[in-house]
């Protein structure tokens, strides 16, 4: 069977790693339950009791179909699709800088009435393209990725991050971290990897100091510059996370509503949780169904519920590592690792923000937070990982076949 010139594998209805399938279904079920529970504000504003959860359930159903469709494709198809997707993403990221805007940040754009986030497409496309580059250009002496591969990855990552960082610093940071980890995993020249580490520590420390110690009036003036219009927002997020009063009674809960009520949700879970649908803070959190849904999970399911969700993401990373180990060729191995790292790093950032360990970033919890683009792209990640796992298993059973 073929779809738009891409061959679809016929064997079996569900293929690939069974544990990855179970993780996918478990996170989807958690998502539907928690979005239903956390959508009270949306219900009040819309007047439709079942509207938010029905909409989200439809997103999940479409996402599962996307997973099934993509996991039927041979992993060699992802080379062409990644390069094409990166080219399209590059154009969309330029367009969104001039036409897109949500919550004072140019992150979204409407195409044919559909709201999409180009950075999500850029992430998945960049992972595939970087995996291909790292697998193609190898150093004959060391056996690892060559200097040329490192240079190409650095150039592509730098361009994409520069297009994103002004409007979405957290997404650009996650992309950079994942690309760095992929390059390290591919055994790129260690000299340049350490240069990158030292440079990032130095630049990161300088940037943090500037944001933290810049006076509010100066930060406001800097934000009037087009390319730095979110400078004041970044500065406020850094300061709000560190400038806490010694006496809790002096803390103003109205200064930072999201952070405050997320922390209250975590603090009042009573370890075992209040039970499904019993959240109180969902009525006060503006983004309870997206950015701070992990806080609602802890409030209702307790500390053990939060640990379970974290465990599912770590288990996904572990299974991806096992899948990569079974791959005979480098491209599918790097692809599986890159995709899983992108999901897990984003998940850890979201969870850290929800419990107050990081400043607010606006990153959704993959497969759990409400959202169309995020759900679809995340399901595409899982579909590609499943395709790689199925191909690796097939090669083990029939060594005469090849992966690419």
N, C-alpha and C positions, 0 to 999 in steps of 0.2 A: 504494500500500500504506500502511496506517496501523497504528501501534502505540500503543495507549492514547490515541487521539485525535491523535497526532502523525504528520504525513505523513512517509513515507520516500521519498527520491528513488530512482528506478528505474534511471537511466542508468548502465551500466557496473558491474562488480563492485568495482573499486577506483577511487576518485575522489580528486581533490585533488592536492596537490603531491607529485610522485614522489620528490623529495629527502627530504621529511619521512617518507615511507614507508620509504625506505632507512635513515634515521637510526633510526627505530623498530625495524626488524628487526635492525639492527646492534647496538643496545644490548640487545635481547632475547637475541641469541645470546651476546654477552659475558656477560650476566647468568647464563644457564644454565651456561655453562662455569665461571665464577668461583664461583657458588654451589656447584656440585658440588665444586670444589676446596677451597673454604673451609669446608665443612660437616663437617669431620672431628670436631670436638667434639660436634656433634649426632649424628653416626654412632656415636661411642663411647657416648654416654649412652642412645641409643635402641636400639642393637643392630641397626638396619636400615641396611644399607650404601647402598641406593638410595633410602631413604625421603625424605630432605630434598630431593634434586634432583627426584624424581618429583613431590613436592608442589609445589615451586616451578615446575616446568615446567607443571603444571596451572594454576597461577595465571597464568602468562604466556599460556597458550592462551586462558583465559577473558578475560584483559585484551585480547588481540588481537581477540577477538570483540566486546568492548565498543567498541574503537576502530572496528571495521568498522560496527557498528550505529549508533554516534553520528555517524560521518562521513557517513552517509546522510541524516541529519536536516538540514533547512534551518536556517540560523543564526538565523532569527527565532524558532525554537522555544526557543532558549536564554534568551531574555528571561524567559519565564514560568517555565521550569525553574530559573533562577538565583534568582529571588525566592522561589519555593517552597522550594528547597533551603536558602536562607539562613534562612528561618523555621524549618524543621525543625532545622537546625544550631544555631540559637540555643537551642532547647528542649533538644537533646541536650547542648550544652555546659554548660547549667545542671545537667542530670541527672548528668553525668559528674563534676561537682565533689563530689557526695555519694555516688555509687555506684561510680565507676571508680577503679582503681588498678593500676598496673604499675610496678615498680621505684621504689616510694615516690613515684610521681607519678600524679595522677588524670588519665590521658590516654585510657584505653580503657574501653569498656563492652560488655557482652554483651547482645545482643538476639536472642531465639529461638536461642540457642546459638552465635551468630556474634559474634566479637570485632571491633569496629569502632573507629576513631579519629575522633570527631566533628570535630576540628580540620581533618582532611583534607577533609571535606565542606564545612566553613566556608570554606576557602581558595578552592576552585573556584567556590562559589556567590557569594562576595563579589566575585571577579573579574568574573563575569557581571553582577552587580547594579551594580557601580561603572561598568563599561563602559556600561551602559544609562543611568545617571544623567549621566555625562559627555557622552554623545551627545545626550541629550534637552535638558538645560538649558544653553543657549549664550548667550554675551554678544554682543548684536547689534553692539556697537561694535568689539570686538577680534576677534570670530570664534572665540574660545577658550571653554573651559568657564566658566560663570558663577560668581558668588559663591555662589549657591544650590547649584550642583553641588558646589562645594568644601565647603560646610558639611555637605551630606548625606553626602558621602564621609567627611569627618572624623568625623561622628557614628557612622556604621556601623562604620568602622574602629576607632574608639576603643572601642565597646561590645564588638566581637568580640575585640580584643586584651586588654581587661581581663578577659574571661572565660577567656582562655587563658594570659596571662602568668604567673600564679601557679604554674601546673603545667608550663608549657612556654614558657620565656622565648624560646628560639631561634625557635620557630614564630611567636610573636607578633611578634618582630623582623622576620622574613622577610615576614610579611603587611604590616607597616607599610611596609617598604622598597618592596615591589612596588606598594602602593597609592599611595605617594608618587610613584614613577616613572610610573605610569599617569596620575596627575593632572598631573604636569609635561608628559608627552607630549601631553595634551589641552589644553595651554596655559591652565591655570588662572591666576588672578591671581597674578603673580609676587611681589607684595608679601607675600601670605600664605604663599607657598611659601618665601620666604627667612626669614620669621618661624619657620616650622616647622623649617627647617634649623638656625637659630641656637639654637632651644629644645632641639632634640634633641642638638646638640653639648654644650650646657651641662648638660642633664640626664644625658646619657651619661657625660660626664666626672666629674660628681659621683657618679653611681652606681658607676662603676669605682673611684673613690677610696675610697668607703665599703666596697665589697666587699674591696678589696685591703688596707686598713689597719685594718679592724675586728679586734680580737683574737679568737682562736679561742674563748675562753670566752664572750665577748659574742655572737659569731655563733651559738654553740650555744643561748644563752638566747633570742635573737631568733627562732630557728627553732622555738621552742615555741609561737609565735603561729600560729594556724590559717592565716592568709593569707600568712604568710612562712615556712612550714615548710621551704621549699627554700633559704632564705637561706644556711645553712651550706654547702650543696652548691655554690651559685654562688660563694661566697667561696673555697672550697677550689679550685675550678677556675681562678679567677683567680690565686690564689697559686701553685698547682702549675705554672702556665705561666711564671712569672717567677722563682721562688725556686730557681734551679738552682745547684749547687755549681761552683766554678771548676775543681776537679779532677774529671774524669769518673769516676775510680775511687771517689769518694765518693758517687756517685749511687746511690740505693737503688731498684733496679728493681721492688721489691715495693710501693712507695708508690702508684704509679698504673699498674696493670698494662696498661690499655688503651693509654694514651698511649705508654708505654715500648715495648711490643712493636710498636705501629704504626710508631714511629720506627725501630726495629730492622729491620722489614720493608722500609722505604724505603731505609735506609742500606745494607742488604746485597743490594740488587738487582743490583749490579755493572753498572749502566747498561743492559745488554742483558737483564737478568732471568734468573731461574733456570729458566724454562720452565713451561708449563702443568702444573698438578698438583704442582709441586715446592716449594710454599711450606712454610716451616718455622714461621713465626710464627702460622699459622692454628691451630696446636695450643695456642697460649697466649692468643690474643685472644678474650675472652668474646663479642664481637659481630662476629666476622670476616665473617659473612654479611650483616650489615646496616650498622651505623654505620661500620665500618672496612674495608669491602670494597675501597675504593679503594687502601688500603695493600697489600692482597693482590694487586691488579691490578699495581701497580708492582713488587712483589717478584717476580712471575712473568713479567710482560711487559716489565719495565724502564721506564726513563724515557720511551722512545718510546711504550710502551703507555699510560702515564698521559697523555701529551700527546694521543694519539689519542682517548681518551675525552673529555678536555676539549674537543678540537676538535669532536667530534660535538655537544656541547651548545651551543657557540658557533655552529656551523653552523645548528642549530635556531633560535637567536635571529635569525640573519641571514635565514633563510628566512621567519620570521615577520614581520620588518621588510619584506621584499619583498612578502609577501602583504598586509600592512596598506597599503602604498603603492598596491596595485592596487584596493583596496576603494573603491567609490563612496560608500558611507555610513560614518558614523563608528562606529556600534556594532560591526560585525564587525571593523573595524580595531583599535579599542581592545581588543576581546575577544582577538584573536590576539596582540597585544602583551602583554597582561596574563597570559595563560596561559603564553606562552613565558618571560616574565620570572620567573614563579613557579617554573617548572621549573629555569631556569638559575641563578637566585640560590640556590635550595636546593642544587643540584649543586655550585656553587662553595663554599658553606659546608661541605658534606660533605668536599670535596676539601681545603679549607684545614685542617680539623680533622685529617684523616688524615695530612697531612704536617707537622703541628705548628705551623701558622701561626695557629691559633685555639684557644681553649679548647674542651673537649668540649661538644657541643651535643645529640647524640642524633638528628641529622637523617639519614635514609637517603639513599642516592644514587638519584635517580629512575630507574626502569626497570631498575636494576641490582641494588640491594639486595633481599634476600629479604623478602617480606611481602605479604599478601593485599590489605589495604586500600590500601596505598601503590601497589601495582602496578595495581590496578583504577582508582583515581582518576587516576593518571598517564596511563594509556591513554585515559581519558575526556578528559583535556586534549588529547592528540594527536588524538583523534577530532574534537573541536570545532575545532581548528586546521585540520584537513583539510577539514572542512565549510565553513569560511570560505574556504579557498583555492579549493575547487571552485566556490563561489558567485561569488567574484570573477572567476574565469576564465570562467564562464558569462556573466557580465554583459559582459565584454570582447567575447565572441563574439556576444552578442545584446543590444545596448545598450538595446533597448526593454523588457527585463525589469528588475525592481527587486530589491534584496537583502532589504528588510524590508517 
